[in-house]
Amino acid sequence: MTLPELLQLSGSYWSTCTLHAGVKLDVFTPLADRSLTVSQLARLIAADERGLDMLLNALTAMDLLSKEEGTFRATPFSAEYLSTTSDTYMGHIIMHHHHLVVGWSRLDEAVKNGAPVRRRSSHEARAAERESFLLGMFDLASLLAPKVAAQIELNGRRRMLDLAGGPGTYAIHFCKRNPDLTAVIFDLPTTRPFAEQTVDRFGLSGRIAFRAGDITTDDIGTGYDVIWVSHLLHSEGPAACAAIVAKAAAALNDGGLLLIQEFILNDNRVAPLHPALFSLNMLVGTPAGKAYAQGELQEMMKAAGLRGIRRLEIDLPNGAGIMAGTR
Ligand SMILES: C[S@@+](CC[C@H](N)C(=O)[O-])C[C@H]1O[C@@H](n2cnc3c(N)ncnc32)[C@H](O)[C@@H]1O
């Protein structure tokens, strides 16, 4: 690393906060299909003109707006991803990132005390935070689930459990891809409205049911041909994860397939970068969560009595990977 790169890294949260403010104030939606002056937009979103002028100029400097003759307009890119009117709006995940900033700013405390410094997104979030978290999961998973579902052979498998499935994005895409498949999304009771709305939007309410419960204490049912566990384990400590994997293995039919998607660390735990940082995200936000190394996941699956444990050859961003094992 060079010194300019170090200083750039240190101050890069300024750009992050500028993006978050733009999304939080929803400046992109009114600018998606027309140009407005600062005063016009300030009236529309009830903001101070001086502050908004600075924000819009900075967003223009960041290539998220264009400015011509004193009027601002969204770029085609920001109209596609940052306008609430777009089907590919990414604002929920950006607002989820925004809610995490306060916790990250106290990372040093979490490291000193080994304890979280913010509310847990899945269990303790306020309504607006829960919405950004769950719909943000939908934003992210929607980019990957069609590709994942296309690369995992589920021929002959009829019943899927999407364990901690959140809004059910993966259950939806696995069902779309496999016409004979039905699915159950298991998640906390507070997730139900988000999952049911999403499933309904895809016209799959007849094939995908929601089952409310806490994986650490409640029954998840039995008789599944495939169980998909995506981005759950990192929120729990090793003992709880081993218990979850064992519970999932026990809920499979003989020959059933367990699939675990996580941000997976190499066994020396210093790479890839995203899982290494994600571990810290779990430190600030959960009592015992962390990113797991591939060897740790393999051990949990082996201890649960699974066979044929392997990492699927599916190329995913951010160090994500999918482990598979058969009962
Ligand atoms: C990071 S999200 C992942 C959602 C989805 N699996 C995906 O990959 O898009 C984690 C999900 O686990 C759920 N969850 C966390 N702890 C849980 C628990 N103890 N019991 C049931 N669900 C839980 C959360 O509500 C959330 O929907």
The ligand as a MOL file (V3000), in Angstrom:
LIG
                    3D

  0  0  0     0  0            999 V3000
M  V30 BEGIN CTAB
M  V30 COUNTS 27 29 0 0 0
M  V30 BEGIN ATOM
M  V30 1 C -28.3700 -12.5400 6.7010 0
M  V30 2 S -30.0420 -13.0330 6.6390 0 CHG=1
M  V30 3 C -30.0140 -14.1950 5.2970 0
M  V30 4 C -31.3700 -14.3880 4.6700 0
M  V30 5 C -31.3910 -15.4230 3.5310 0
M  V30 6 N -31.0490 -16.7360 4.0000 0
M  V30 7 C -30.4570 -15.0070 2.4260 0
M  V30 8 O -29.3800 -15.5790 2.2590 0
M  V30 9 O -30.8110 -14.0480 1.7060 0 CHG=-1
M  V30 10 C -30.1520 -14.0650 8.0660 0
M  V30 11 C -31.5540 -14.5730 8.3270 0
M  V30 12 O -31.5000 -15.4440 9.4500 0
M  V30 13 C -32.6130 -15.2110 10.2590 0
M  V30 14 N -32.2850 -15.6730 11.6170 0
M  V30 15 C -31.2680 -15.2500 12.3950 0
M  V30 16 N -31.2820 -15.9010 13.5550 0
M  V30 17 C -32.3250 -16.7600 13.5080 0
M  V30 18 C -32.8580 -17.7060 14.4150 0
M  V30 19 N -32.3070 -17.8780 15.6260 0
M  V30 20 N -33.9270 -18.4390 14.0490 0
M  V30 21 C -34.4970 -18.2550 12.8230 0
M  V30 22 N -34.0430 -17.3700 11.9170 0
M  V30 23 C -32.9680 -16.6350 12.2620 0
M  V30 24 C -32.8260 -13.7050 10.1620 0
M  V30 25 O -34.1190 -13.3270 10.5570 0
M  V30 26 C -32.5430 -13.4690 8.6870 0
M  V30 27 O -33.6960 -13.5950 7.9150 0
M  V30 END ATOM
M  V30 BEGIN BOND
M  V30 1 1 1 2
M  V30 2 1 2 3
M  V30 3 1 2 10
M  V30 4 1 3 4
M  V30 5 1 4 5
M  V30 6 1 5 6
M  V30 7 1 5 7
M  V30 8 2 7 8
M  V30 9 1 7 9
M  V30 10 1 10 11
M  V30 11 1 11 12
M  V30 12 1 11 26
M  V30 13 1 12 13
M  V30 14 1 13 14
M  V30 15 1 13 24
M  V30 16 1 14 15
M  V30 17 1 14 23
M  V30 18 2 15 16
M  V30 19 1 16 17
M  V30 20 1 17 18
M  V30 21 2 17 23
M  V30 22 1 18 19
M  V30 23 2 18 20
M  V30 24 1 20 21
M  V30 25 2 21 22
M  V30 26 1 22 23
M  V30 27 1 24 25
M  V30 28 1 24 26
M  V30 29 1 26 27
M  V30 END BOND
M  V30 END CTAB
M  END
